[in-house]
């Protein structure tokens, strides 16, 4: 699936819920289903700067696509990370760099987060794009 198709799927899923309490519960459930990150990747160098809670993000090049693994010590943040990994994991670096993040506004996520969590969301996306740049340069060499 392309990034755009996954984003559309997420928009459709969020549209099924009546209110934001149901959406928060869904996000928390997504976080619970996030595969555990290996302890060897829970290092300070994999911590995302600018997040209120601790978020570890690790990328690995698998052929010509990037696999991301992540974890957080906060359940809601873990759900947000699960959404981002669903969109960006197993995609080519250039596709990640070219992708817009409009789906976040379309599902209303940013406006329903505290300012510090919204800043953390932006930091997570920024870090995913930085990993894409780094992995793309590995592919070029």
N, CA and C atoms as an extended XYZ file, in Angstrom:
423
Properties=species:S:1:pos:R:3:atomname:S:1:resname:S:1:resid:I:1 pbc="F F F"
N         0.835       -1.192        0.000 N   UNK     1
C         0.000        0.000        0.000 CA  UNK     1
C         0.872        1.246        0.000 C   UNK     1
N         0.405        2.264       -0.682 N   UNK     2
C         1.137        3.526       -0.670 CA  UNK     2
C         0.839        4.283        0.627 C   UNK     2
N         1.674        5.249        0.923 N   UNK     3
C         1.456        6.083        2.106 CA  UNK     3
C         0.090        6.762        2.023 C   UNK     3
N        -0.237        7.296        0.862 N   UNK     4
C        -1.517        7.989        0.682 CA  UNK     4
C        -2.702        7.047        0.945 C   UNK     4
N        -2.612        5.816        0.465 N   UNK     5
C        -3.694        4.837        0.689 CA  UNK     5
C        -3.848        4.512        2.176 C   UNK     5
N        -2.734        4.377        2.863 N   UNK     6
C        -2.782        4.102        4.307 CA  UNK     6
C        -3.389        5.297        5.042 C   UNK     6
N        -2.983        6.508        4.645 N   UNK     7
C        -3.532        7.706        5.273 CA  UNK     7
C        -5.045        7.781        5.070 C   UNK     7
N        -5.510        7.465        3.870 N   UNK     8
C        -6.954        7.477        3.575 CA  UNK     8
C        -7.686        6.450        4.441 C   UNK     8
N        -7.071        5.293        4.624 N   UNK     9
C        -7.648        4.248        5.462 CA  UNK     9
C        -7.807        4.737        6.906 C   UNK     9
N        -6.798        5.423        7.414 N   UNK    10
C        -6.831        5.957        8.781 CA  UNK    10
C        -7.915        7.027        8.904 C   UNK    10
N        -8.020        7.903        7.903 N   UNK    11
C        -9.067        8.938        7.904 CA  UNK    11
C       -10.444        8.283        7.967 C   UNK    11
N       -10.644        7.242        7.166 N   UNK    12
C       -11.922        6.518        7.168 CA  UNK    12
C       -12.202        5.876        8.524 C   UNK    12
N       -11.184        5.301        9.139 N   UNK    13
C       -11.359        4.669       10.450 CA  UNK    13
C       -11.781        5.690       11.496 C   UNK    13
N       -11.118        6.843       11.510 N   UNK    14
C       -11.440        7.871       12.501 CA  UNK    14
C       -12.828        8.468       12.260 C   UNK    14
N       -13.280        8.471       11.021 N   UNK    15
C       -14.606        9.002       10.694 CA  UNK    15
C       -15.721        8.129       11.276 C   UNK    15
N       -15.421        6.882       11.585 N   UNK    16
C       -16.437        5.965       12.122 CA  UNK    16
C       -16.829        6.304       13.558 C   UNK    16
N       -15.961        7.039       14.268 N   UNK    17
C       -16.214        7.320       15.682 CA  UNK    17
C       -17.051        8.577       15.851 C   UNK    17
N       -17.928        8.528       16.847 N   UNK    18
C       -18.854        9.633       17.118 CA  UNK    18
C       -18.160       10.831       17.759 C   UNK    18
N       -17.280       10.559       18.705 N   UNK    19
C       -16.669       11.671       19.447 CA  UNK    19
C       -15.199       11.377       19.742 C   UNK    19
N       -14.551       12.354       20.374 N   UNK    20
C       -13.126       12.217       20.616 CA  UNK    20
C       -12.787       11.242       21.735 C   UNK    20
N       -13.709       10.987       22.642 N   UNK    21
C       -13.423        9.971       23.667 CA  UNK    21
C       -13.249        8.605       23.005 C   UNK    21
N       -14.101        8.299       22.020 N   UNK    22
C       -13.973        7.030       21.295 CA  UNK    22
C       -12.677        6.996       20.493 C   UNK    22
N       -12.303        8.121       19.918 N   UNK    23
C       -11.055        8.181       19.143 CA  UNK    23
C        -9.838        7.987       20.051 C   UNK    23
N        -9.870        8.616       21.242 N   UNK    24
C        -8.770        8.422       22.188 CA  UNK    24
C        -8.650        6.950       22.568 C   UNK    24
N        -9.784        6.297       22.825 N   UNK    25
C        -9.764        4.869       23.169 CA  UNK    25
C        -9.162        4.048       22.028 C   UNK    25
N        -9.516        4.411       20.800 N   UNK    26
C        -8.982        3.715       19.624 CA  UNK    26
C        -7.464        3.911       19.532 C   UNK    26
N        -7.009        5.137       19.752 N   UNK    27
C        -5.572        5.430       19.707 CA  UNK    27
C        -4.842        4.616       20.782 C   UNK    27
N        -5.419        4.545       21.974 N   UNK    28
C        -4.809        3.775       23.063 CA  UNK    28
C        -4.750        2.291       22.687 C   UNK    28
N        -5.822        1.776       22.082 N   UNK    29
C        -5.824        0.377       21.627 CA  UNK    29
C        -4.735        0.129       20.589 C   UNK    29
N        -4.547        1.093       19.678 N   UNK    30
C        -3.483        0.963       18.677 CA  UNK    30
C        -2.123        0.881       19.362 C   UNK    30
N        -1.947        1.685       20.393 N   UNK    31
C        -0.689        1.666       21.147 CA  UNK    31
C        -0.438        0.331       21.808 C   UNK    31
N        -1.508       -0.285       22.313 N   UNK    32
C        -1.371       -1.598       22.963 CA  UNK    32
C        -0.967       -2.671       21.961 C   UNK    32
N        -1.317       -2.482       20.694 N   UNK    33
C        -0.990       -3.491       19.674 CA  UNK    33
C         0.364       -3.235       19.004 C   UNK    33
N         1.023       -2.141       19.379 N   UNK    34
C         2.337       -1.824       18.807 CA  UNK    34
C         3.348       -2.872       19.252 C   UNK    34
N         4.035       -3.515       18.294 N   UNK    35
C         5.043       -4.516       18.681 CA  UNK    35
C         6.116       -3.880       19.562 C   UNK    35
N         6.568       -4.614       20.544 N   UNK    36
C         7.572       -4.094       21.463 CA  UNK    36
C         8.888       -3.845       20.732 C   UNK    36
N         9.528       -2.756       21.078 N   UNK    37
C        10.853       -2.454       20.536 CA  UNK    37
C        11.866       -3.262       21.358 C   UNK    37
N        12.871       -3.771       20.707 N   UNK    38
C        13.908       -4.526       21.414 CA  UNK    38
C        14.623       -3.587       22.390 C   UNK    38
N        14.957       -4.108       23.564 N   UNK    39
C        15.626       -3.303       24.589 CA  UNK    39
C        16.924       -2.682       24.068 C   UNK    39
N        17.571       -3.363       23.133 N   UNK    40
C        18.844       -2.854       22.597 CA  UNK    40
C        18.662       -1.532       21.847 C   UNK    40
N        17.417       -1.203       21.458 N   UNK    41
C        17.148        0.046       20.751 CA  UNK    41
C        16.587        1.130       21.665 C   UNK    41
N        16.366        0.793       22.931 N   UNK    42
C        15.877        1.786       23.896 CA  UNK    42
C        17.073        2.544       24.474 C   UNK    42
N        17.722        3.266       23.594 N   UNK    43
C        18.922        4.026       23.943 CA  UNK    43
C        18.622        5.513       23.868 C   UNK    43
N        19.419        6.300       24.583 N   UNK    44
C        19.239        7.756       24.551 CA  UNK    44
C        19.326        8.308       23.134 C   UNK    44
N        20.183        7.717       22.305 N   UNK    45
C        20.346        8.219       20.936 CA  UNK    45
C        19.092        7.990       20.083 C   UNK    45
N        18.204        7.099       20.513 N   UNK    46
C        16.958        6.844       19.791 CA  UNK    46
C        15.761        7.564       20.403 C   UNK    46
N        16.000        8.342       21.455 N   UNK    47
C        14.930        9.130       22.058 CA  UNK    47
C        14.627       10.336       21.175 C   UNK    47
N        13.356       10.627       21.005 N   UNK    48
C        12.959       11.786       20.204 CA  UNK    48
C        12.969       13.014       21.102 C   UNK    48
N        13.704       14.019       20.682 N   UNK    49
C        13.780       15.269       21.429 CA  UNK    49
C        12.503       16.071       21.157 C   UNK    49
N        12.000       16.730       22.184 N   UNK    50
C        10.819       17.572       22.006 CA  UNK    50
C         9.524       16.888       22.387 C   UNK    50
N         9.606       15.664       22.881 N   UNK    51
C         8.400       14.958       23.326 CA  UNK    51
C         8.279       15.076       24.840 C   UNK    51
N         7.053       15.260       25.301 N   UNK    52
C         6.768       15.335       26.727 CA  UNK    52
C         7.090       14.007       27.402 C   UNK    52
N         6.704       12.913       26.750 N   UNK    53
C         7.003       11.586       27.285 CA  UNK    53
C         8.206       11.019       26.539 C   UNK    53
N         8.691        9.897       27.019 N   UNK    54
C         9.824        9.263       26.340 CA  UNK    54
C         9.305        8.493       25.129 C   UNK    54
N         9.918        8.754       23.981 N   UNK    55
C         9.585        8.039       22.755 CA  UNK    55
C        10.894        7.599       22.116 C   UNK    55
N        11.019        6.282       21.942 N   UNK    56
C        12.177        5.734       21.262 CA  UNK    56
C        11.761        5.377       19.849 C   UNK    56
N        12.577        5.751       18.876 N   UNK    57
C        12.298        5.437       17.475 CA  UNK    57
C        13.579        4.926       16.840 C   UNK    57
N        13.470        3.779       16.193 N   UNK    58
C        14.628        3.167       15.543 CA  UNK    58
C        14.237        2.802       14.118 C   UNK    58
N        15.169        3.027       13.202 N   UNK    59
C        14.906        2.655       11.807 CA  UNK    59
C        15.955        1.669       11.324 C   UNK    59
N        15.517        0.820       10.399 N   UNK    60
C        16.395       -0.175        9.813 CA  UNK    60
C        16.060       -0.280        8.330 C   UNK    60
N        17.077       -0.284        7.508 N   UNK    61
C        16.865       -0.432        6.070 CA  UNK    61
C        16.701       -1.914        5.754 C   UNK    61
N        15.587       -2.245        5.106 N   UNK    62
C        15.313       -3.626        4.719 CA  UNK    62
C        15.116       -3.625        3.205 C   UNK    62
N        16.176       -3.970        2.479 N   UNK    63
C        16.127       -3.838        1.024 CA  UNK    63
C        16.118       -2.360        0.680 C   UNK    63
N        15.051       -1.904        0.015 N   UNK    64
C        14.968       -0.475       -0.316 CA  UNK    64
C        13.863        0.230        0.462 C   UNK    64
N        13.378       -0.414        1.536 N   UNK    65
C        12.367        0.219        2.381 CA  UNK    65
C        12.885        0.342        3.813 C   UNK    65
N        12.252        1.221        4.565 N   UNK    66
C        12.644        1.452        5.954 CA  UNK    66
C        11.617        0.808        6.875 C   UNK    66
N        12.116        0.045        7.822 N   UNK    67
C        11.267       -0.497        8.885 CA  UNK    67
C        11.518        0.330       10.138 C   UNK    67
N        10.448        0.769       10.748 N   UNK    68
C        10.568        1.514       12.002 CA  UNK    68
C        10.053        0.655       13.144 C   UNK    68
N        10.707        0.769       14.284 N   UNK    69
C        10.176        0.233       15.530 CA  UNK    69
C        10.212        1.371       16.533 C   UNK    69
N         9.271        1.340       17.461 N   UNK    70
C         9.178        2.447       18.415 CA  UNK    70
C         8.486        1.995       19.682 C   UNK    70
N         8.617        2.823       20.700 N   UNK    71
C         7.924        2.591       21.961 CA  UNK    71
C         7.830        3.931       22.688 C   UNK    71
N         6.932        3.981       23.649 N   UNK    72
C         6.789        5.161       24.486 CA  UNK    72
C         6.395        4.729       25.881 C   UNK    72
N         6.701        5.569       26.854 N   UNK    73
C         6.312        5.271       28.229 CA  UNK    73
C         4.918        5.813       28.547 C   UNK    73
N         4.276        6.476       27.567 N   UNK    74
C         2.923        7.010       27.753 CA  UNK    74
C         1.976        6.317       26.771 C   UNK    74
N         0.850        5.840       27.269 N   UNK    75
C        -0.044        5.008       26.467 CA  UNK    75
C        -0.656        5.763       25.275 C   UNK    75
N        -1.046        7.019       25.459 N   UNK    76
C        -1.614        7.776       24.333 CA  UNK    76
C        -0.533        8.048       23.284 C   UNK    76
N         0.638        8.421       23.742 N   UNK    77
C         1.753        8.681       22.826 CA  UNK    77
C         2.118        7.419       22.061 C   UNK    77
N         2.055        6.289       22.731 N   UNK    78
C         2.350        5.010       22.077 CA  UNK    78
C         1.359        4.763       20.936 C   UNK    78
N         0.103        5.142       21.139 N   UNK    79
C        -0.907        5.017       20.090 CA  UNK    79
C        -0.634        5.934       18.910 C   UNK    79
N        -0.191        7.145       19.201 N   UNK    80
C         0.155        8.097       18.136 CA  UNK    80
C         1.328        7.550       17.326 C   UNK    80
N         2.313        7.008       18.022 N   UNK    81
C         3.464        6.401       17.357 CA  UNK    81
C         2.998        5.238       16.474 C   UNK    81
N         2.051        4.434       16.975 N   UNK    82
C         1.538        3.296       16.200 CA  UNK    82
C         0.915        3.783       14.883 C   UNK    82
N         0.196        4.895       14.928 N   UNK    83
C        -0.394        5.459       13.701 CA  UNK    83
C         0.708        5.862       12.727 C   UNK    83
N         1.719        6.557       13.231 N   UNK    84
C         2.812        7.015       12.363 CA  UNK    84
C         3.581        5.842       11.760 C   UNK    84
N         3.828        4.813       12.558 N   UNK    85
C         4.546        3.643       12.041 CA  UNK    85
C         3.723        2.913       10.986 C   UNK    85
N         2.426        2.870       11.182 N   UNK    86
C         1.555        2.245       10.181 CA  UNK    86
C         1.675        2.974        8.838 C   UNK    86
N         1.787        4.290        8.893 N   UNK    87
C         1.887        5.092        7.666 CA  UNK    87
C         3.272        4.972        7.031 C   UNK    87
N         4.317        5.099        7.823 N   UNK    88
C         5.658        5.271        7.270 CA  UNK    88
C         6.544        4.032        7.253 C   UNK    88
N         6.246        3.021        8.059 N   UNK    89
C         7.107        1.844        8.074 CA  UNK    89
C         6.904        1.024        6.806 C   UNK    89
N         7.966        0.393        6.361 N   UNK    90
C         7.970       -0.429        5.145 CA  UNK    90
C         7.700        0.384        3.877 C   UNK    90
N         8.162        1.619        3.891 N   UNK    91
C         8.050        2.498        2.728 CA  UNK    91
C         9.457        2.895        2.276 C   UNK    91
N         9.558        3.308        1.024 N   UNK    92
C        10.843        3.769        0.504 CA  UNK    92
C        11.150        5.156        1.069 C   UNK    92
N        12.441        5.443        1.298 N   UNK    93
C        12.807        6.748        1.868 CA  UNK    93
C        12.222        7.931        1.093 C   UNK    93
N        12.288        7.897       -0.239 N   UNK    94
C        11.786        9.032       -1.014 CA  UNK    94
C        10.275        9.204       -0.837 C   UNK    94
N         9.548        8.099       -0.722 N   UNK    95
C         8.096        8.175       -0.498 CA  UNK    95
C         7.793        8.846        0.845 C   UNK    95
N         8.610        8.536        1.851 N   UNK    96
C         8.443        9.153        3.174 CA  UNK    96
C         8.707       10.652        3.078 C   UNK    96
N         9.769       11.010        2.379 N   UNK    97
C        10.121       12.424        2.252 CA  UNK    97
C         9.084       13.202        1.449 C   UNK    97
N         8.485       12.557        0.456 N   UNK    98
C         7.495       13.225       -0.396 CA  UNK    98
C         6.102       13.288        0.234 C   UNK    98
N         5.853       12.464        1.243 N   UNK    99
C         4.508       12.355        1.831 CA  UNK    99
C         4.133       13.609        2.609 C   UNK    99
N         2.871       14.008        2.457 N   UNK   100
C         2.389       15.108        3.293 CA  UNK   100
C         1.803       14.522        4.577 C   UNK   100
N         1.519       15.388        5.514 N   UNK   101
C         0.967       14.943        6.798 CA  UNK   101
C        -0.438       15.509        7.008 C   UNK   101
N        -1.117       15.821        5.930 N   UNK   102
C        -2.462       16.405        6.020 CA  UNK   102
C        -3.449       15.490        6.731 C   UNK   102
N        -3.220       14.185        6.660 N   UNK   103
C        -4.158       13.253        7.302 CA  UNK   103
C        -4.279       13.520        8.798 C   UNK   103
N        -3.221       14.031        9.428 N   UNK   104
C        -3.245       14.339       10.860 CA  UNK   104
C        -4.271       15.440       11.137 C   UNK   104
N        -4.291       16.454       10.269 N   UNK   105
C        -5.285       17.519       10.408 CA  UNK   105
C        -6.677       17.008       10.065 C   UNK   105
N        -6.764       16.140        9.059 N   UNK   106
C        -8.066       15.628        8.629 CA  UNK   106
C        -8.747       14.786        9.705 C   UNK   106
N        -7.967       14.059       10.482 N   UNK   107
C        -8.581       13.287       11.569 CA  UNK   107
C        -8.727       14.141       12.833 C   UNK   107
N        -8.187       15.365       12.813 N   UNK   108
C        -8.332       16.285       13.934 CA  UNK   108
C        -7.409       16.000       15.098 C   UNK   108
N        -6.378       15.216       14.848 N   UNK   109
C        -5.509       14.790       15.940 CA  UNK   109
C        -4.784       15.947       16.612 C   UNK   109
N        -4.129       16.778       15.820 N   UNK   110
C        -3.297       17.836       16.399 CA  UNK   110
C        -4.117       18.787       17.270 C   UNK   110
N        -5.337       19.107       16.823 N   UNK   111
C        -6.164       20.055       17.590 CA  UNK   111
C        -6.734       19.450       18.867 C   UNK   111
N        -6.689       18.113       19.002 N   UNK   112
C        -7.204       17.464       20.199 CA  UNK   112
C        -6.092       16.972       21.124 C   UNK   112
N        -4.891       17.454       20.884 N   UNK   113
C        -3.760       17.126       21.760 CA  UNK   113
C        -3.366       18.367       22.545 C   UNK   113
N        -2.774       18.158       23.696 N   UNK   114
C        -2.220       19.296       24.437 CA  UNK   114
C        -1.091       19.891       23.597 C   UNK   114
N        -0.756       21.156       23.814 N   UNK   115
C         0.332       21.772       23.026 CA  UNK   115
C         1.642       20.989       23.091 C   UNK   115
N         1.976       20.435       24.267 N   UNK   116
C         3.239       19.689       24.363 CA  UNK   116
C         3.166       18.376       23.588 C   UNK   116
N         1.998       17.709       23.605 N   UNK   117
C         1.855       16.480       22.816 CA  UNK   117
C         1.851       16.792       21.320 C   UNK   117
N         1.232       17.897       20.931 N   UNK   118
C         1.233       18.303       19.519 CA  UNK   118
C         2.661       18.581       19.059 C   UNK   118
N         3.451       19.232       19.905 N   UNK   119
C         4.867       19.464       19.582 CA  UNK   119
C         5.610       18.144       19.462 C   UNK   119
N         5.289       17.201       20.330 N   UNK   120
C         5.905       15.878       20.265 CA  UNK   120
C         5.568       15.160       18.975 C   UNK   120
N         4.322       15.302       18.529 N   UNK   121
C         3.892       14.704       17.255 CA  UNK   121
C         4.721       15.253       16.101 C   UNK   121
N         4.907       16.562       16.085 N   UNK   122
C         5.726       17.200       15.048 CA  UNK   122
C         7.165       16.687       15.123 C   UNK   122
N         7.680       16.531       16.339 N   UNK   123
C         9.047       16.018       16.517 CA  UNK   123
C         9.175       14.584       16.015 C   UNK   123
N         8.136       13.764       16.240 N   UNK   124
C         8.174       12.381       15.763 CA  UNK   124
C         8.231       12.338       14.238 C   UNK   124
N         7.400       13.142       13.592 N   UNK   125
C         7.376       13.171       12.121 CA  UNK   125
C         8.716       13.671       11.588 C   UNK   125
N         9.240       14.695       12.242 N   UNK   126
C        10.536       15.244       11.829 CA  UNK   126
C        11.629       14.173       11.920 C   UNK   126
N        11.614       13.389       13.002 N   UNK   127
C        12.623       12.346       13.181 CA  UNK   127
C        12.463       11.242       12.141 C   UNK   127
N        11.228       10.882       11.812 N   UNK   128
C        10.976        9.871       10.776 CA  UNK   128
C        11.559       10.351        9.449 C   UNK   128
N        11.354       11.630        9.130 N   UNK   129
C        11.881       12.191        7.873 CA  UNK   129
C        13.417       12.247        7.908 C   UNK   129
N        13.992       12.527        9.079 N   UNK   130
C        15.459       12.551        9.202 CA  UNK   130
C        16.036       11.145        8.976 C   UNK   130
N        15.371       10.143        9.525 N   UNK   131
C        15.805        8.760        9.278 CA  UNK   131
C        15.701        8.429        7.791 C   UNK   131
N        14.643        8.912        7.130 N   UNK   132
C        14.469        8.655        5.697 CA  UNK   132
C        15.626        9.255        4.904 C   UNK   132
N        16.041       10.469        5.280 N   UNK   133
C        17.177       11.117        4.603 CA  UNK   133
C        18.439       10.280        4.806 C   UNK   133
N        18.668        9.855        6.053 N   UNK   134
C        19.873        9.064        6.369 CA  UNK   134
C        19.866        7.732        5.620 C   UNK   134
N        18.731        7.064        5.594 N   UNK   135
C        18.656        5.762        4.919 CA  UNK   135
C        18.747        5.913        3.408 C   UNK   135
N        18.192        7.009        2.895 N   UNK   136
C        18.278        7.253        1.456 CA  UNK   136
C        19.732        7.445        1.028 C   UNK   136
N        20.498        8.119        1.841 N   UNK   137
C        21.918        8.305        1.498 CA  UNK   137
C        22.668        6.974        1.518 C   UNK   137
N        22.260        6.036        2.371 N   UNK   138
C        22.867        4.699        2.371 CA  UNK   138
C        22.554        3.983        1.071 C   UNK   138
N        21.317        4.151        0.574 N   UNK   139
C        20.921        3.503       -0.680 CA  UNK   139
C        21.697        4.087       -1.862 C   UNK   139
N        21.997        5.376       -1.788 N   UNK   140
C        22.676        6.059       -2.890 CA  UNK   140
C        24.146        5.628       -2.993 C   UNK   140
N        24.721        5.197       -1.882 N   UNK   141
C        26.151        4.830       -1.884 CA  UNK   141
C        26.378        3.393       -2.294 C   UNK   141
